[in-house]
Amino acid sequence: MNHRQLFLSHLAQTTDFPLLIEIEKAEGIYLYGPEDRKYIDLISGIGVSNVGHRHPKVIQAIQGQLDKYLHLMVYGEYVQSPQTLLAKALCDTLPDHLNNVYLVNSGSEAIEGAMKLAKRYTGRSELISCVNAYHGSSHGALSIGGNEIFKRAYRPLLPGISNIVYGAYSHLDRITEKTAAVFVETIQGEAGIRVACKEYFQALRKRCDETGTLLVLDEIQAGFGRTGKFWAFEHFEIVPDMVVCAKGMGGGMPIGAFIANQKVMASFKNNPLLGHITTFGGHPVSAAASLATIQILQEERLIDQVEEKANLFKKLLVHPKIKGIRNKGLMMAVEFESFEVLKPIIDRAIELGVITDWFLFCDDSMRIAPPLVITEEEIRNACKIILQAVEELS
């Protein structure tokens, strides 16, 4: 049996129509299939490969850690330098109030931990999230997700969850003294790149302060330079009580984190002790890769280039079939008339060598979120191919 047959026979499937693109290697913004068939990855494995595939400094960090040790002990017991150095580097990117890091394996796990911490610290049980929010697919993360299509088959989910509309001032009074935390994607991702204004975020921050509610910002997709700031909340001149991250954090390795003030995080230490446990969280190899990723973003000044690169995409992607482009930095949604128009364009672009996608809750828009290392020449080439696909199907 070939790899495609093995994939279909023995790997659990998530749809009846997987992409079935066979990949043998990756480098920078490119994926390579059999016989060196070359694809431009314009979605970074869904917001993961911010510093590109197999960045040499990430590979060097991984190899260096492989020579020392792999898993040693469940999280939080042994002093492991990859974890301690990463935690310090993360805190150095954040306001002083956010000074304590809990390392996990993924974005969903980080959300789960943040949900528990909010309930434990406040002693409250109500959680609020946004309509069309996506926070992950595990049971708790799904419970605070904001799209019923993905939830209904798994009900009953967690109780005490309610939704507000992202950006709607009139919904802020739903946050009360009963609310443990409000979970908000700083930039709504799967809703199709929706960006609230600075005044909304400041009003949200004020309401949380008035009610003693924790403001938890989900930066799983938006963090690590994707929007032109290290953290997307920097655009809005607010400080959350917790920030959740993953995806672009690991340079291609699995890792996530939720970050809060040390006083808040200390809630996990007592009544009960070991209030949150993970075996593999902060795996030393992933932690080493994540530290290298932070250093690459800073040393190569990739974040400073995001806005200019995003503007080039917007300048080039002009066609009567394109209804508009929404973005915050290189977190972009290119809008078409409908999914029926968009899907053949995505398929044709893949045939021509450019991988894009649509959004879970916005299937009329094309996802563009390339590795931040993409060059001007590569942007021009990718846009030329997308426009070729659009023109062929017009």
Protein Blocks (a to p, Z undefined) as FASTA:
>chain_A
ZZklmmmmmgccfbfbdgkiacfbdehjbccdehhiacddfkgnnoilmnoghifklmmm
mmmmmmmoccfbdehkaccfklmmmmmmmmmmpcfklmcdcddfbfklmmmmmmmmmmmm
nopabdcddehiaebjbfklmmmpcbfklmmmmcccdehiacddehiaklmmmpcfklmb
acddfbacknopaaddfklmmmmmmmmmmnopacdddfklmgghlnopablklmnopacf
bdcdefjlnoopacddddddfklmmmmmgopehkbccfkgoiaklmmmmmmmmmmmmmno
mmmmmmmmmmmmmmmmgcfklnbdcdehjadcdddfblklmmmmmmmmmmnopacdddfk
lckbccddddfkbcfklmmmmmmmmmmmmmmmZZ
